[in-house]
Amino acid sequence: MLDIGKFIRYERLDSTDPEGNLFELGSWTPKKALQLAAEEGITLTDEHWEVITSLRERYRKYGSAMNAQDLGRELEEEFSSEQGRRSLYELFPGGPVTQGCRIAGLPVPSGSVDTSFGSVR
């Protein structure tokens, strides 16, 4: 849940909001992704990078997803040959949309801020 007090207090001191999403899309680098993933207990593999690259490419082409559910379906379709949803949640236990977008340095679509959505934790 967004703590507006933290947001106001630390807005100028950090490059992320209280949920860990980057303020500036241009500040993302692969090195930053490694750091964000490590903070969430994830060691990025080639499979992680495929999802991250897909999310960033989709954002570059179409902008922010309308909602988390649609983006989740797109990811499942794209990665269906690798067991779809199951493999995505194994890669990103915090949710392929929520955690994947955060590590990819992208805005998290509406509907994914609810911690009960997109998480197996």
N, C-alpha and C positions, 0 to 999 in steps of 0.2 A: 504494500500500500504506500502511496506517495505521502511522504512526510513533508508538508509545505515548509515547515520550520527549517529542516535540513536543506531543502532546496534553496531557500532565500539566504541562509547563512553561508552555504558553501558554493553558491552559483559561480562566483568568480575564481574560486580556488581549485576547481576540479573540472575536467573535460567531460564528466558524465553526470547524468541526473541520478537521483537517489536509487533508481532501479538498475543502474549500471549501463544505461544506454548512452552512447556518445552524443554530445551536442553537435559537433561538427563532423559531417560525413567525410570531409577531406582529411580529417586527422587520423583516419583509419589506415593502418599499414598491416602487412602480414605479421610483423613483429608485435604490433598491438594486439592482433588476434591471438597470438600465442600467449601473451600476457593475460588477456581476458579469459581465455580458456583455462589457463593454469589456476587463476583465481577461483574458477568454478570446478576445479578438480578434474579437468579434461586434458588429456595429452592428444594433440591433433595428429591424426593420421591422414593418409591420402584420401580415405573415404570422407573424413570430415571436410577436407579442402574441396572435394567435389561439391558437397552441399553448400559450403560457404561461397564458392565460385558461382554456383547456380543462383543462389540468393542475390548476390551482388550484380550478376549479369541481368537477372530479371528486373531488379530495381533500376539499373541503368537504362534498360529498354522501356519499361512501363511505369516507373515511379513506384510509390508506396502501394502495397496491396490494399484493396478495399477493406478486407477483414482477414483475421487469422485463419478462419475455417477454409476460405478459398485458397489461401496460400498453402495451407497444409495439404489440401487435395492436390494442388499442382505439384508439390514436392513428392507426394505419394505416387502420382502418375509417372513422374520423371524417373523416380528411383524404384519403380515396381519390379524391375528385373533383379534387384538386390533385396527382395522380400518386402519392399515398400515400407509401410508404416512401422513394422517391427524393427527393421534395421535402422530407421531414422531415430527411433526412440532409444535404441541401444547406443547410437552415436551421441545423441543429445538427450540425456535423461531428464533435463529440465524442459524438454519440449523442442522439437525441431524448429518450430516457428519462433517461439519466445527466446530460447537460448541460442538457437542458430542465428537469428537476426542480431541479437546482442553481440555475439562473437564476430559476426560479419560486419559490425559497425553500422547497421541499418536501423531505421526507426521500426519499432515493433508495431505491427498493425493492430487496429482496434479489435477488441475481443480477446486479446492474449494477455492483457495485464492481470486478469483474474487468475490467481495462482492455481485454481482448479482446472484451468484450461491448458492443455499442452504440456502436461507434466506427469511423470510416473513416480515422482518422489512423494 
